[in-house]
Amino acid sequence: MPVHNDDIEKKQGSQAVDTEILTLGMGCFWGPEALFGHLPGVLHTRTGYAGGTTPAPVYRQLGDHSETVEIEFNPAVITLEQLLELFWNHHNPSVINGYKGRQYQSLLFYRNEQQHRKMKQMQQMKRRTATTDEFSLQKARSYTADSAEAGNAETIDPAVLERRKLTEVQPYQAWYLAEARHQKYYLQRPHQLMERLYELYPDQTDLFHSTLAARLNGFSRGHITLAQIRQEIPDWLISKTMQQRIDQWLTDQQNER
């Protein structure tokens, strides 16, 4: 079944905040989930499928859907513009669009007119300042290395190449949660932290939904340190008791390294 905004459970203790959700596609979803998950202000991340019409897509049968990431964030800490800046600075649509059909696409989904306007404004700005130098292409190819040979050279019709440079901006409709093995992918790889996390979150759904798992996924990818994660725990939208438990747990992990 598709997952809609109202289905997203917020486990925020006694604290309340107006959050926003950004849904995007920038190639293989493993890397972007770790990239955005390490950022202060990002509360939860999930991988899934969107953008198509095929009912009930799964990884091996995506139909016309694409791999995407949902990012729930606190706009008082990190803004939509900052997230969009990171989005455009860490992939090149011309490298991923059209590779493996629709599975890898540069996509943005807006939930309201404000998001739509900001996405289009930034897209126009990026197109005016865009360059196609070898450095930017190599950077994009390196980032999409998760998709194996995504950067291979090929002969492309100029008109097709021009279209591939574009990020599609679509209204948010249905979104389908990806399988568990694709959630917090780098954290789930042979990693002691994943097993130890069940001490704090015995339920896998709660674990994947936690801010801590988002940060540790980024840690497993090399985007952040355990010390940096500990510094921001007081700002997390969870109870004080849970903050203390997490801080002690992270302290124990640091001491064992």
TILUMLO-996061 format. One record per atom (N, C-alpha, C): residue number from 1; x, y, z; atom name. Coordinates in steps of 0.05 Angstrom, whole numbers. Each point is the difference from the previous one (the first is absolute). Example, Ala and Ser with C-alpha at 12.3 -4.5 7.8 and 13.67 -1.06 7.14 Angstrom:
# TILUMLO-996061
SITE    n      px      py      pz  atom
SITE    1     264    -114     156     N
SITE    1     -18      24       0    CA
SITE    1      18      24       0     C
SITE    2      -7      21     -14     N
SITE    2      16      24       1    CA
SITE    2     -15      22      14     C
# end
This chain:
# TILUMLO-996061
SITE    n      px      py      pz  atom
SITE    1      17     -24       0     N
SITE    1     -17      24       0    CA
SITE    1      17      25       0     C
SITE    2      -9      21     -14     N
SITE    2      16      25       1    CA
SITE    2      -1      12      28     C
SITE    3      21      15       6     N
SITE    3       2      13      26    CA
SITE    3      -4      30      -5     C
SITE    4     -18      12      15     N
SITE    4      -6      29      -2    CA
SITE    4      10      14      25     C
SITE    5      -1      27      -1     N
SITE    5      10      16      22    CA
SITE    5     -12      -8      27     C
SITE    6     -26      -5       1     N
SITE    6     -14      -6      25    CA
SITE    6       9     -26      12     C
SITE    7      13     -17     -16     N
SITE    7       8     -26      10    CA
SITE    7      27       1      15     C
SITE    8      14      23      -2     N
SITE    8      26       2      12    CA
SITE    8      -2       5      30     C
SITE    9       9     -19      16     N
SITE    9      -2       1      29    CA
SITE    9      22      18      11     C
SITE   10      -8      19      17     N
SITE   10      19      17      12    CA
SITE   10       4      -8      29     C
SITE   11      24     -10       7     N
SITE   11       6      -7      27    CA
SITE   11      17      21      12     C
SITE   12     -12      21      11     N
SITE   12      15      24       8    CA
SITE   12      -2       5      30     C
SITE   13      -7     -20      16     N
SITE   13      -2       5      29    CA
SITE   13     -21      21       5     C
SITE   14       6      17      19     N
SITE   14     -20      21       8    CA
SITE   14       3      25     -17     C
SITE   15      20       2     -17     N
SITE   15       5      24     -15    CA
SITE   15     -15      -1     -27     C
SITE   16      -9      24      -8     N
SITE   16     -15       3     -25    CA
SITE   16      14      20     -18     C
SITE   17       0      -4     -25     N
SITE   17      12      18     -19    CA
SITE   17     -13      -4     -27     C
SITE   18      -1      22     -16     N
SITE   18     -10      -2     -27    CA
SITE   18      22      -9     -18     C
SITE   19      -2     -24     -10     N
SITE   19      21     -11     -18    CA
SITE   19      -9       1     -29     C
SITE   20      19      -3     -18     N
SITE   20      -6      -2     -28    CA
SITE   20      12     -26     -11     C
SITE   21      -9      -8     -23     N
SITE   21      10     -24     -13    CA
SITE   21       8       7     -28     C
SITE   22      24      -8      -8     N
SITE   22      10       3     -27    CA
SITE   22       4     -28     -11     C
SITE   23     -10      -5     -24     N
SITE   23       4     -25     -14    CA
SITE   23      15       5     -26     C
SITE   24      21     -15      -4     N
SITE   24      18       5     -23    CA
SITE   24      12     -26     -10     C
SITE   25       9       2     -25     N
SITE   25      15     -22     -12    CA
SITE   25      25      10     -12     C
SITE   26      22     -14       4     N
SITE   26      26       9     -11    CA
SITE   26      18     -25      -6     C
SITE   27     -13     -21     -11     N
SITE   27      14     -24      -6    CA
SITE   27      -5     -21      21     C
SITE   28      19     -18       4     N
SITE   28      -3     -21      21    CA
SITE   28      -6      13      27     C
SITE   29     -21      -9      14     N
SITE   29      -9      13      24    CA
SITE   29      17      -5      25     C
SITE   30      19     -19      -1     N
SITE   30      16      -5      23    CA
SITE   30      17      24       9     C
SITE   31      15      11     -20     N
SITE   31      17      23       6    CA
SITE   31     -14      24      10     C
SITE   32     -21       9     -14     N
SITE   32     -14      24       9    CA
SITE   32     -13      -2      28     C
SITE   33      -9     -24       7     N
SITE   33     -12      -3      27    CA
SITE   33      22       5      21     C
SITE   34      24     -10      -5     N
SITE   34      22       5      19    CA
SITE   34       9      29       0     C
SITE   35       0      12     -24     N
SITE   35       9      28      -3    CA
SITE   35     -18      19      15     C
SITE   36     -26      -2      -4     N
SITE   36     -19      18      13    CA
SITE   36      -4      -8      30     C
SITE   37       2     -26       6     N
SITE   37      -5      -9      27    CA
SITE   37      20      10      20     C
SITE   38      23       9      -8     N
SITE   38      20       9      20    CA
SITE   38      -4      29       8     C
SITE   39     -18      14     -13     N
SITE   39      -2      29       4    CA
SITE   39     -16       8      25     C
SITE   40      10      18      16     N
SITE   40     -16      11      22    CA
SITE   40     -25      12     -11     C
SITE   41     -23      -5      13     N
SITE   41     -25      10      -9    CA
SITE   41     -16     -21     -16     C
SITE   42      14     -20     -10     N
SITE   42     -14     -23     -13    CA
SITE   42      -9     -19      21     C
SITE   43     -25      -7       1     N
SITE   43     -11     -16      22    CA
SITE   43      -1     -30      -8     C
SITE   44     -10      -5     -24     N
SITE   44      -4     -27      -9    CA
SITE   44       5      -2     -30     C
SITE   45       9     -23      -9     N
SITE   45       4      -5     -29    CA
SITE   45     -11     -28      -6     C
SITE   46     -10      -3     -24     N
SITE   46      -9     -26     -10    CA
SITE   46       5      -2     -30     C
SITE   47       4     -25      -9     N
SITE   47       3      -4     -29    CA
SITE   47     -26     -12     -11     C
SITE   48      -6       6     -25     N
SITE   48     -24     -11     -11    CA
SITE   48      -1       5     -30     C
SITE   49     -24      -5     -11     N
SITE   49      -4       2     -29    CA
SITE   49     -23      19      -6     C
SITE   50       4      16     -21     N
SITE   50     -20      21      -7    CA
SITE   50       3       9     -29     C
SITE   51     -19      15      -9     N
SITE   51       2      13     -26    CA
SITE   51     -14     -14     -23     C
SITE   52      -9     -25       5     N
SITE   52     -12     -15     -22    CA
SITE   52     -29      -7       6     C
SITE   53     -10     -19     -17     N
SITE   53     -28      -8       2    CA
SITE   53      -3     -30       6     C
SITE   54      22     -15       0     N
SITE   54      -1     -28       5    CA
SITE   54     -10      -5      29     C
SITE   55     -20     -17       4     N
SITE   55     -10      -5      27    CA
SITE   55      19     -18      16     C
SITE   56       3       6      25     N
SITE   56      15     -17      19    CA
SITE   56      28      -7     -11     C
SITE   57      17      20      -6     N
SITE   57      27      -7     -10    CA
SITE   57      17     -12      22     C
SITE   58      18     -18      -8     N
SITE   58      21     -11      17    CA
SITE   58      26       3     -14     C
SITE   59      22      -5      13     N
SITE   59      26       6     -11    CA
SITE   59       5     -13     -27     C
SITE   60      -7     -25      -2     N
SITE   60       4     -15     -25    CA
SITE   60     -21       5     -21     C
SITE   61     -21      14       7     N
SITE   61     -22       6     -18    CA
SITE   61     -10      28       5     C
SITE   62      17      19      -8     N
SITE   62      -6      28       5    CA
SITE   62     -20      11     -20     C
SITE   63      -2     -12     -24     N
SITE   63     -16      12     -21    CA
SITE   63      11      27      -8     C
SITE   64     -17      21       1     N
SITE   64       9      26      -7    CA
SITE   64       6      18      24     C
SITE   65       4     -12      23     N
SITE   65       7      15      24    CA
SITE   65      31       4       1     C
SITE   66       8      18      18     N
SITE   66      29       6       4    CA
SITE   66       7      -3      30     C
SITE   67      25      -5       5     N
SITE   67       9      -1      28    CA
SITE   67       1      28      11     C
SITE   68     -11       3      24     N
SITE   68      -2      27      12    CA
SITE   68       6      -2      30     C
SITE   69       3      24      12     N
SITE   69       5       2      29    CA
SITE   69     -20      21      11     C
SITE   70     -12      -6      22     N
SITE   70     -17      19      14    CA
SITE   70      16      10      24     C
SITE   71       0      26       4     N
SITE   71      15      14      21    CA
SITE   71     -19      17      16     C
SITE   72      -4      -7      25     N
SITE   72     -16      17      18    CA
SITE   72      19      17      16     C
SITE   73      -5      27       0     N
SITE   73      19      18      12    CA
SITE   73     -14      23      15     C
SITE   74      15      12      17     N
SITE   74      -9      23      16    CA
SITE   74       9      25     -14     C
SITE   75     -18      15     -13     N
SITE   75       8      24     -15    CA
SITE   75      11      22      17     C
SITE   76      -3      -2      27     N
SITE   76      12      20      18    CA
SITE   76      30      -5       3     C
SITE   77       9     -24      -7     N
SITE   77      28      -7       2    CA
SITE   77      14      -2     -27     C
SITE   78     -13     -12     -19     N
SITE   78      11      -2     -27    CA
SITE   78     -23       6     -20     C
SITE   79       6      16     -20     N
SITE   79     -21      10     -18    CA
SITE   79      -3     -18     -25     C
SITE   80     -22       3     -13     N
SITE   80      -4     -14     -25    CA
SITE   80      21       8     -20     C
SITE   81       6      26      -1     N
SITE   81      20      10     -19    CA
SITE   81      28     -13       5     C
SITE   82       7      -4      25     N
SITE   82      25     -13       6    CA
SITE   82       1     -29      -9     C
SITE   83     -23     -14       3     N
SITE   83      -2     -28      -9    CA
SITE   83       1      -1     -30     C
SITE   84     -13      18     -14     N
SITE   84       0       1     -29    CA
SITE   84      28       6     -11     C
SITE   85      14      18      14     N
SITE   85      28       6      -8    CA
SITE   85      17     -25       1     C
SITE   86      -3     -16      21     N
SITE   86      15     -25       3    CA
SITE   86      -8     -19     -22     C
SITE   87     -26      -1      -6     N
SITE   87     -10     -18     -21    CA
SITE   87      14       6     -26     C
SITE   88       0      25      -9     N
SITE   88      12       7     -26    CA
SITE   88      30      -2       0     C
SITE   89      13       5      23     N
SITE   89      29      -1       1    CA
SITE   89      12     -28       1     C
SITE   90     -17     -20       5     N
SITE   90      10     -27       3    CA
SITE   90      -9     -20     -21     C
SITE   91     -11       9     -22     N
SITE   91      -5     -18     -22    CA
SITE   91      -2      16     -25     C
SITE   92       2     -13     -23     N
SITE   92      -2      12     -26    CA
SITE   92     -22     -15     -15     C
SITE   93     -23      13      -5     N
SITE   93     -22     -14     -14    CA
SITE   93       9     -13     -26     C
SITE   94      18      12     -15     N
SITE   94       8     -11     -26    CA
SITE   94      15     -27       3     C
SITE   95      10      -5      24     N
SITE   95      14     -25       5    CA
SITE   95     -19     -23       6     C
SITE   96     -21       7      15     N
SITE   96     -18     -22      10    CA
SITE   96     -25      -3     -16     C
SITE   97     -11      22     -12     N
SITE   97     -25      -2     -14    CA
SITE   97       2     -18     -24     C
SITE   98     -19     -19      -2     N
SITE   98       0     -19     -22    CA
SITE   98      16     -24       5     C
SITE   99      16      -1      22     N
SITE   99      15     -24       6    CA
SITE   99     -19     -20      14     C
SITE  100       0     -24      -9     N
SITE  100     -18     -21      11    CA
SITE  100     -30       9      -2     C
SITE  101      -7      12     -23     N
SITE  101     -28       8      -4    CA
SITE  101      -7      23      19     C
SITE  102     -22      -3      14     N
SITE  102      -9      21      19    CA
SITE  102      10      -6      28     C
SITE  103      15     -21       5     N
SITE  103       8      -7      27    CA
SITE  103      16      22      13     C
SITE  104      18      12     -15     N
SITE  104      17      22       9    CA
SITE  104      -8      25     -15     C
SITE  105     -12      20      14     N
SITE  105      -8      25     -12    CA
SITE  105       6      23      20     C
SITE  106       5      23     -11     N
SITE  106       2      24      16    CA
SITE  106     -28      11       3     C
SITE  107     -11      -1      25     N
SITE  107     -28       6       5    CA
SITE  107      -3      16      25     C
SITE  108     -20      18      -1     N
SITE  108      -9      15      24    CA
SITE  108     -30      -1       1     C
SITE  109     -12      -6      23     N
SITE  109     -29      -1       3    CA
SITE  109      -9      21      20     C
SITE  110     -18      17      -9     N
SITE  110      -9      21      18    CA
SITE  110     -27      -7      12     C
SITE  111      -4       8      25     N
SITE  111     -24      -5      15    CA
SITE  111     -19      24       2     C
SITE  112      10      23      -7     N
SITE  112     -16      25       1    CA
SITE  112      12      20     -20     C
SITE  113     -14      21      -3     N
SITE  113       9      20     -20    CA
SITE  113      26      14       9     C
SITE  114       4       3      26     N
SITE  114      24      12       9    CA
SITE  114      25     -17      -7     C
SITE  115      -2     -26       4     N
SITE  115      22     -17      -8    CA
SITE  115       4       1     -30     C
SITE  116     -22      -1     -15     N
SITE  116       2       1     -29    CA
SITE  116      15      25      -9     C
SITE  117      -8      23      11     N
SITE  117      12      25      -8    CA
SITE  117      31       0       6     C
SITE  118       7      -9      23     N
SITE  118      28       0       8    CA
SITE  118      16     -19     -18     C
SITE  119     -11     -23      -6     N
SITE  119      14     -20     -17    CA
SITE  119       5      12     -28     C
SITE  120     -21      13     -11     N
SITE  120       3      10     -27    CA
SITE  120      19      24      -1     C
SITE  121      -1      17      21     N
SITE  121      19      23       1    CA
SITE  121      29      -9       2     C
SITE  122       5     -20      17     N
SITE  122      27     -10       2    CA
SITE  122       9     -15     -24     C
SITE  123     -19     -14     -13     N
SITE  123       7     -14     -25    CA
SITE  123       8      19     -21     C
SITE  124     -14      22      -3     N
SITE  124       6      20     -20    CA
SITE  124      28      12       5     C
SITE  125       5       6      26     N
SITE  125      25      11       7    CA
SITE  125      23     -19      -6     C
SITE  126      -4     -25       6     N
SITE  126      21     -20      -5    CA
SITE  126       5      -4     -29     C
SITE  127     -21       2     -16     N
SITE  127       4      -3     -29    CA
SITE  127      15      23     -12     C
SITE  128      -3      24      12     N
SITE  128      14      23     -10    CA
SITE  128      30      -1       7     C
SITE  129       6     -12      23     N
SITE  129      28      -1       9    CA
SITE  129      13     -27      -5     C
SITE  130     -14     -19     -12     N
SITE  130      10     -27      -3    CA
SITE  130      24       0     -19     C
SITE  131      19     -18       6     N
SITE  131      23      -5     -17    CA
SITE  131       1     -30      -5     C
SITE  132      14      -7     -21     N
SITE  132       3     -29      -7    CA
SITE  132      29      -7       0     C
SITE  133      16      12      17     N
SITE  133      28      -6       0    CA
SITE  133       5     -28      11     C
SITE  134      23     -10      -6     N
SITE  134       6     -28       7    CA
SITE  134      -1      -5      30     C
SITE  135       7      21      16     N
SITE  135       0      -4      29    CA
SITE  135     -28      -6      10     C
SITE  136     -19      15      -9     N
SITE  136     -28      -4      10    CA
SITE  136     -10     -27      -9     C
SITE  137       7      -8     -24     N
SITE  137      -9     -26     -10    CA
SITE  137      13     -23      16     C
SITE  138      26       3       6     N
SITE  138      13     -21      15    CA
SITE  138     -11      -1      28     C
SITE  139      -7      23      12     N
SITE  139     -11       0      27    CA
SITE  139     -26     -14       0     C
SITE  140     -17       5     -20     N
SITE  140     -26     -14      -1    CA
SITE  140       3     -30      -4     C
SITE  141      19      -7     -18     N
SITE  141       4     -29      -5    CA
SITE  141      10     -14      25     C
SITE  142      18      14      15     N
SITE  142       9     -12      25    CA
SITE  142     -22      -4      20     C
SITE  143     -18      20       2     N
SITE  143     -22      -2      19    CA
SITE  143     -19     -22      -7     C
SITE  144      -5      -5     -26     N
SITE  144     -18     -21      -9    CA
SITE  144      14     -26      -4     C
SITE  145      23      -4      13     N
SITE  145      14     -25      -3    CA
SITE  145     -15     -24      11     C
SITE  146     -20       6      18     N
SITE  146     -16     -21      11    CA
SITE  146     -15     -15     -22     C
SITE  147      -5      14     -22     N
SITE  147     -14     -13     -22    CA
SITE  147      18     -12     -21     C
SITE  148      24      -9      11     N
SITE  148      19     -15     -16    CA
SITE  148      11      16     -23     C
SITE  149      -9      -3     -24     N
SITE  149      12      12     -24    CA
SITE  149     -17      24     -10     C
SITE  150     -12      14      18     N
SITE  150     -18      22      -8    CA
SITE  150      15      22     -17     C
SITE  151      26       2       3     N
SITE  151      14      21     -13    CA
SITE  151      12      -8     -27     C
SITE  152      -5     -23     -10     N
SITE  152      11      -9     -25    CA
SITE  152      -7      19     -23     C
SITE  153      19       4     -17     N
SITE  153      -5      17     -23    CA
SITE  153     -18     -14     -20     C
SITE  154     -16      16     -15     N
SITE  154     -17     -12     -20    CA
SITE  154      -6      22     -21     C
SITE  155      -8      -8     -23     N
SITE  155      -8      18     -22    CA
SITE  155     -29       7       3     C
SITE  156      -6      26       4     N
SITE  156     -27       9       5    CA
SITE  156      -8      22     -20     C
SITE  157     -24      -2     -10     N
SITE  157     -10      21     -17    CA
SITE  157       0      27      15     C
SITE  158       9      22     -13     N
SITE  158       1      26      15    CA
SITE  158     -26       9      12     C
SITE  159     -22      -5     -13     N
SITE  159     -26       8      11    CA
SITE  159      -6     -16      26     C
SITE  160       6     -26      -1     N
SITE  160      -4     -17      23    CA
SITE  160      18       9      23     C
SITE  161      25       6      -7     N
SITE  161      20       9      20    CA
SITE  161     -10      25      14     C
SITE  162     -12      19     -15     N
SITE  162     -10      25      11    CA
SITE  162     -22      -6      20     C
SITE  163     -18     -18      -7     N
SITE  163     -22      -7      19    CA
SITE  163      11     -14      25     C
SITE  164      21     -15      -3     N
SITE  164      11     -14      23    CA
SITE  164      13      18      20     C
SITE  165       6      25      -8     N
SITE  165      12      19      19    CA
SITE  165     -20      11      20     C
SITE  166     -26      -6      -5     N
SITE  166     -20      13      16    CA
SITE  166      -9     -17      23     C
SITE  167      -7      13      22     N
SITE  167     -13     -12      23    CA
SITE  167     -30       2      -4     C
SITE  168     -14     -22       2     N
SITE  168     -29       0      -2    CA
SITE  168     -12      10      27     C
SITE  169     -18      19      -2     N
SITE  169     -14      11      23    CA
SITE  169     -29      -8      -2     C
SITE  170     -10     -17      18     N
SITE  170     -26     -12      -2    CA
SITE  170     -16       5      26     C
SITE  171     -27       0      -2     N
SITE  171     -15       1      25    CA
SITE  171       2     -27      14     C
SITE  172       1       1      27     N
SITE  172       1     -24      16    CA
SITE  172     -27     -15      -2     C
SITE  173       1     -26      -6     N
SITE  173     -24     -16      -1    CA
SITE  173       4     -24      18     C
SITE  174       3     -23     -12     N
SITE  174       5     -24      16    CA
SITE  174      30      -5       4     C
SITE  175       6     -11      23     N
SITE  175      28      -8       6    CA
SITE  175       0     -27      13     C
SITE  176      18     -18      -8     N
SITE  176       0     -27       9    CA
SITE  176      26      -6      16     C
SITE  177      -3      -8      24     N
SITE  177      23      -6      17    CA
SITE  177      16     -23     -12     C
SITE  178      27       3      -1     N
SITE  178      17     -21     -10    CA
SITE  178       3     -22      21     C
SITE  179      10     -23      -9     N
SITE  179       4     -23      17    CA
SITE  179      20       7      22     C
SITE  180      -2     -15      22     N
SITE  180      16       5      24    CA
SITE  180      30       0      -7     C
SITE  181       9     -17     -18     N
SITE  181      28      -2      -6    CA
SITE  181      11      25     -13     C
SITE  182     -18      17     -10     N
SITE  182       9      25     -12    CA
SITE  182      -2      24      18     C
SITE  183      -9      -4      25     N
SITE  183      -1      22      20    CA
SITE  183      26       1      15     C
SITE  184      11      24       3     N
SITE  184      25       4      14    CA
SITE  184      21     -21      -9     C
SITE  185       4       0     -26     N
SITE  185      16     -22     -13    CA
SITE  185      28      -2      12     C
SITE  186      14      22       3     N
SITE  186      28      -1      10    CA
SITE  186       1      -8      29     C
SITE  187     -20       7      15     N
SITE  187      -1      -9      28    CA
SITE  187      -5     -30       2     C
SITE  188     -14     -11     -19     N
SITE  188      -7     -28       1    CA
SITE  188      22     -18     -11     C
SITE  189      19      11     -13     N
SITE  189      23     -17     -11    CA
SITE  189      15     -11      25     C
SITE  190      17     -20      -4     N
SITE  190      13     -12      23    CA
SITE  190      11      21      19     C
SITE  191     -15       6      20     N
SITE  191       6      22      18    CA
SITE  191     -10      -6      28     C
SITE  192      17       1      19     N
SITE  192      -8      -5      28    CA
SITE  192     -21      19      10     C
SITE  193       1      25      -9     N
SITE  193     -19      19      10    CA
SITE  193     -29      -8      -5     C
SITE  194      -5     -12     -23     N
SITE  194     -28      -8      -6    CA
SITE  194     -11     -20      21     C
SITE  195      16     -20       6     N
SITE  195      -9     -20      20    CA
SITE  195      -4      13      27     C
SITE  196      18      18       8     N
SITE  196      -2      13      26    CA
SITE  196     -23      19       2     C
SITE  197      -9      11     -23     N
SITE  197     -22      19       0    CA
SITE  197     -25     -12      11     C
SITE  198      -3     -26      -3     N
SITE  198     -24     -13      10    CA
SITE  198      -2       1      30     C
SITE  199      22       7      14     N
SITE  199      -2       5      29    CA
SITE  199     -18      24       5     C
SITE  200       1      20     -18     N
SITE  200     -16      24       4    CA
SITE  200     -28      -2     -14     C
SITE  201       0     -14     -23     N
SITE  201     -24      -2     -16    CA
SITE  201      -5     -29      -7     C
SITE  202     -13     -15      17     N
SITE  202      -5     -29      -6    CA
SITE  202     -17      -4     -25     C
SITE  203     -17      19      -6     N
SITE  203     -17      -3     -24    CA
SITE  203      14      12     -24     C
SITE  204       3     -15     -21     N
SITE  204      14       9     -24    CA
SITE  204     -12      25     -12     C
SITE  205     -27       2      -1     N
SITE  205     -13      23     -11    CA
SITE  205       8      25      15     C
SITE  206      -1      -1      27     N
SITE  206       8      22      17    CA
SITE  206      29       8      -5     C
SITE  207      17     -21      -3     N
SITE  207      28       5      -5    CA
SITE  207       5      16     -26     C
SITE  208     -12     -10     -21     N
SITE  208       4      13     -26    CA
SITE  208     -12      28       0     C
SITE  209     -20       5      16     N
SITE  209     -13      26       1    CA
SITE  209      15      20      17     C
SITE  210      19      -9      16     N
SITE  210      13      17      20    CA
SITE  210      20      20     -13     C
SITE  211       3      22      14     N
SITE  211      20      20      -9    CA
SITE  211      28     -12       4     C
SITE  212       4     -16      21     N
SITE  212      26     -12       5    CA
SITE  212       8     -18     -24     C
SITE  213     -18     -16     -10     N
SITE  213       6     -18     -22    CA
SITE  213       7      16     -25     C
SITE  214     -13      23      -4     N
SITE  214       6      17     -23    CA
SITE  214      29      11       3     C
SITE  215       7       8      24     N
SITE  215      27      10       4    CA
SITE  215      21     -22      -3     C
SITE  216      -6     -23      12     N
SITE  216      20     -22      -1    CA
SITE  216       3     -10     -29     C
SITE  217     -21       1     -16     N
SITE  217       3      -7     -28    CA
SITE  217      19      19     -14     C
SITE  218      -2      26       7     N
SITE  218      19      19     -10    CA
SITE  218      28      -4      11     C
SITE  219       2      -8      25     N
SITE  219      26      -7      12    CA
SITE  219      13     -23     -14     C
SITE  220     -16     -21      -7     N
SITE  220      10     -24     -14    CA
SITE  220      10       7     -28     C
SITE  221     -10      22     -11     N
SITE  221       9       9     -26    CA
SITE  221      23      20       2     C
SITE  222       7       9      24     N
SITE  222      23      18       4    CA
SITE  222      -8      29       0     C
SITE  223     -26       7       3     N
SITE  223      -8      28      -1    CA
SITE  223       1      14      27     C
SITE  224       2     -15      22     N
SITE  224      -2      12      26    CA
SITE  224      14     -18      20     C
SITE  225       8      11      23     N
SITE  225      13     -16      21    CA
SITE  225     -20      -5      23     C
SITE  226       7     -20      17     N
SITE  226     -17      -5      23    CA
SITE  226       0      24      19     C
SITE  227      23      14       3     N
SITE  227       1      23      17    CA
SITE  227     -18      22     -10     C
SITE  228      -2       4     -26     N
SITE  228     -18      20     -11    CA
SITE  228     -29      -7       5     C
SITE  229      -6     -26      -2     N
SITE  229     -28      -9       6    CA
SITE  229      -7       6      29     C
SITE  230      18      -6      18     N
SITE  230      -6       5      29    CA
SITE  230      -5      30       5     C
SITE  231      14      18     -14     N
SITE  231      -3      28       5    CA
SITE  231     -28      10      -6     C
SITE  232     -14     -12     -19     N
SITE  232     -26      11      -8    CA
SITE  232     -24     -15      13     C
SITE  233       5     -20      16     N
SITE  233     -22     -15      12    CA
SITE  233     -19      17      16     C
SITE  234       9      21      15     N
SITE  234     -20      16      15    CA
SITE  234     -20      14     -18     C
SITE  235       5       3     -26     N
SITE  235     -19      13     -18    CA
SITE  235     -19     -20     -13     C
SITE  236       3     -25       5     N
SITE  236     -18     -20     -13    CA
SITE  236     -27       0      13     C
SITE  237     -20      -5     -16     N
SITE  237     -28       1       9    CA
SITE  237      -9     -27      13     C
SITE  238      14      -6      21     N
SITE  238      -5     -25      16    CA
SITE  238       0       7      29     C
SITE  239      -9     -17      17     N
SITE  239      -1       5      29    CA
SITE  239      28       3      11     C
SITE  240       2      14      23     N
SITE  240      26       3      13    CA
SITE  240      12     -26       9     C
SITE  241     -18     -18       8     N
SITE  241      10     -27       8    CA
SITE  241      13     -14     -23     C
SITE  242     -13       1     -24     N
SITE  242      11     -13     -23    CA
SITE  242      26      14      -9     C
SITE  243       1      26       3     N
SITE  243      25      14      -7    CA
SITE  243      23     -10      17     C
SITE  244      -5      -3      26     N
SITE  244      21      -9      18    CA
SITE  244       8     -29      -6     C
SITE  245     -19     -17      -7     N
SITE  245       7     -28      -7    CA
SITE  245      17      -1     -25     C
SITE  246      -7      17     -20     N
SITE  246      15       0     -25    CA
SITE  246      28      11       4     C
SITE  247       2      21      17     N
SITE  247      26      12       5    CA
SITE  247      18     -20      14     C
SITE  248     -10     -15      19     N
SITE  248      16     -20      13    CA
SITE  248       8     -23     -19     C
SITE  249     -19      -7     -16     N
SITE  249       5     -22     -20    CA
SITE  249      22       9     -19     C
SITE  250      -1      24     -10     N
SITE  250      21      10     -18    CA
SITE  250      27       2      14     C
SITE  251      -1       8      25     N
SITE  251      25       2      16    CA
SITE  251      13     -28       2     C
SITE  252     -16     -20       5     N
SITE  252      10     -27       1    CA
SITE  252      13      -9     -26     C
SITE  253     -13       8     -23     N
SITE  253      11      -8     -26    CA
SITE  253      27      14      -5     C
SITE  254       1      25       8     N
SITE  254      25      15      -3    CA
SITE  254      23     -12      16     C
SITE  255      -7      -8      25     N
SITE  255      21     -11      18    CA
SITE  255      11     -27     -10     C
SITE  256     -16     -14     -16     N
SITE  256       9     -26     -10    CA
SITE  256      16       2     -25     C
SITE  257       3      24     -11     N
SITE  257      15       4     -25    CA
SITE  257      29       6       5     C
# end
